[in-house]
């Protein structure tokens, strides 16, 4: 059976996952709500498999996947997400995830994914495989051209956070946040902040309910 690490910003979700996984004979060795403590834990605990949500409050699961690649940490990741956007599935696989399971799937689907990934194989359910194919054939998103920090600032701006609030959370000055915002609008060829928000919603980086 596998040693698992959970990354999801909802404690109730992590509790539910732990119950399902432990009833299936697996061991949950740790959990986190966002990427920073997770990266430290993963280097120390070396779990067999990481279950990762893509929406982590003010952070993104894509950010963690990118950091795992940069640090060359050997982690087998299964994305467990509400997002059925084809670009998200394709991007997660591009960044090294070995599996993608929608949160609405039955628990048996997740256990099948864990079994496959523990053996070094990819796992995509029928729906997820179709989404990945669509994501690949639709071509890349401009979001792929953003750095992890740019994406982080973009998500926080789109959720309505002020430059002061963003700066406090990311340890940046408000002026630096303003520079990031201006750079984002220039890179994405957008005229103003409302256009930036609409772009983030269209790309699935934030939901309408997060505004």
C-alpha positions in Angstrom: 0.0 0.0 0.0 1.1 3.6 -0.6 2.3 6.4 1.6 0.3 9.5 0.6 0.5 13.3 1.2 -2.6 15.5 0.8 -2.6 19.1 -0.5 -6.0 20.8 -0.4 -7.0 24.1 1.2 -10.2 22.6 2.7 -9.7 20.7 6.0 -13.0 18.9 5.5 -11.9 17.6 2.1 -8.6 16.4 3.6 -10.5 14.6 6.4 -12.7 12.9 3.9 -9.8 11.9 1.7 -7.9 10.5 4.7 -10.9 8.3 5.7 -11.3 7.0 2.1 -7.6 6.3 1.7 -7.0 4.7 5.1 -10.1 2.5 4.6 -8.4 1.4 1.4 -5.3 0.3 3.3 -3.1 3.4 2.4 -1.3 5.6 4.9 -1.5 9.4 4.9 1.9 10.6 6.1 1.1 14.4 6.0 -1.1 17.1 4.7 -1.0 20.9 3.9 -3.3 23.6 2.8 -0.8 25.4 0.5 2.5 24.9 -1.4 5.1 26.3 0.9 4.8 23.9 3.9 4.0 21.1 1.4 7.4 21.5 -0.4 9.3 21.2 2.9 7.3 18.2 3.9 7.7 16.4 0.6 11.5 16.8 0.7 11.5 15.4 4.3 8.8 12.7 4.2 9.3 11.5 0.6 5.7 10.1 0.2 5.0 7.6 -2.6 2.2 9.7 -4.0 0.9 13.3 -3.6 -2.7 14.2 -4.0 -2.9 17.8 -5.2 -5.8 20.2 -5.6 -5.2 23.0 -8.2 -7.1 25.7 -6.2 -5.3 26.4 -3.0 -6.8 29.7 -1.7 -4.5 32.4 -2.9 -2.0 29.9 -4.4 -2.2 27.4 -7.2 -1.4 23.7 -7.6 0.4 24.6 -10.8 2.8 26.6 -8.8 3.7 23.6 -6.8 4.1 21.4 -9.9 6.5 23.9 -11.3 8.5 24.1 -8.1 8.7 20.3 -7.9 10.2 20.3 -11.4 12.6 23.2 -10.6 13.9 21.5 -7.4 14.0 18.1 -9.2 11.9 16.5 -6.3 10.9 13.0 -7.2 7.2 13.1 -6.4 4.4 11.2 -8.1 1.5 13.6 -8.3 -2.2 12.9 -8.9 -4.2 16.1 -9.4 -7.6 15.8 -7.6 -9.6 18.9 -8.8 -13.0 20.3 -9.4 -11.7 21.8 -12.7 -12.8 20.1 -15.8 -11.2 22.7 -18.1 -9.3 20.9 -20.8 -6.4 23.3 -20.6 -6.0 22.6 -16.9 -5.8 18.8 -17.4 -3.3 19.2 -20.3 -1.2 21.7 -18.3 -1.1 19.5 -15.2 0.2 16.6 -17.3 2.7 18.9 -19.0 4.0 19.9 -15.6 4.6 16.3 -14.6 1.4 15.0 -12.9 0.9 11.3 -13.5 -2.8 11.3 -12.9 -5.9 13.6 -13.0 -9.1 12.7 -11.2 -12.2 15.0 -11.0 -13.5 15.5 -7.5 -16.9 14.4 -8.5 -15.5 10.9 -9.4 -16.4 7.9 -7.2 -13.8 6.9 -4.6 -13.0 3.7 -6.6 -11.6 5.9 -9.4 -9.2 7.6 -7.1 -8.1 4.3 -5.6 -7.5 3.0 -9.2 -5.4 6.1 -9.9 -3.3 5.5 -6.8 -2.7 1.9 -7.8 -1.7 2.8 -11.3 0.6 5.7 -10.3 2.2 3.7 -7.6 3.3 1.3 -10.4 4.7 4.2 -12.4 1.9 4.4 -14.9 -0.3 7.3 -15.8 -3.9 7.3 -14.9 -6.7 9.3 -16.6 -10.3 8.3 -16.4 -12.3 8.3 -19.6 -13.6 11.8 -19.1 -10.2 13.1 -18.0 -8.5 11.6 -21.0 -10.9 13.3 -23.3 -10.3 16.6 -21.6 -6.6 16.2 -21.8 -6.8 15.5 -25.6 -9.0 18.6 -26.1 -6.6 20.7 -24.1 -3.7 19.5 -26.2 -5.5 20.0 -29.5 -6.8 23.5 -28.5 -3.3 24.6 -28.1 -1.5 26.4 -25.3 -2.9 29.1 -23.1 -1.2 32.5 -22.6 -1.2 31.5 -18.9 1.6 29.1 -19.6 3.8 32.1 -20.5 3.4 33.6 -17.0 5.9 33.0 -14.2 4.7 31.4 -11.0 4.9 34.8 -9.3 3.0 36.5 -12.1 0.3 33.9 -12.0 0.1 34.2 -8.2 -0.3 38.0 -8.4 -2.9 37.7 -11.2 -5.1 35.3 -9.2 -5.0 37.6 -6.2 -5.8 40.7 -8.3 -8.7 38.9 -10.0 -10.1 37.9 -6.6 -10.2 41.6 -5.6 -7.2 41.9 -3.3 -5.6 45.3 -3.0 -1.9 45.9 -3.7 -1.3 46.4 0.0 -2.9 43.1 0.9 -1.1 41.2 -1.9 2.2 42.8 -0.8 1.7 41.7 2.8 0.9 38.1 1.8 3.7 37.8 -0.7 6.2 39.9 1.2 6.4 42.5 -1.6 6.0 46.3 -1.5 2.7 47.7 -2.9 4.8 49.4 -5.6 6.3 46.1 -6.7 2.7 44.6 -6.8 1.6 47.5 -9.0 4.6 46.8 -11.3 3.6 43.1 -11.6 0.0 44.2 -12.4 1.2 46.6 -15.1 3.5 43.9 -16.5 0.7 41.4 -16.6 -1.6 43.7 -18.6 1.2 44.5 -21.0 2.2 40.8 -21.5 -1.5 39.8 -22.0 -2.3 42.9 -24.1 -5.1 43.9 -21.7 -6.1 47.5 -21.2 -7.2 47.6 -17.5 -7.8 45.6 -14.4 -11.4 44.6 -15.3 -10.1 43.1 -18.5 -7.5 41.3 -16.4 -10.2 39.9 -14.2 -12.3 38.8 -17.2 -9.2 37.1 -18.7 -8.5 35.2 -15.4 -12.1 34.0 -15.2 -12.1 32.9 -18.9 -8.9 31.0 -18.4 -10.3 29.3 -15.4 -7.7 30.7 -13.0 -10.5 32.0 -10.8 -14.2 31.2 -10.6 -17.1 33.7 -10.8 -18.0 32.8 -7.2 -14.6 34.0 -6.0 -15.3 37.6 -7.1 
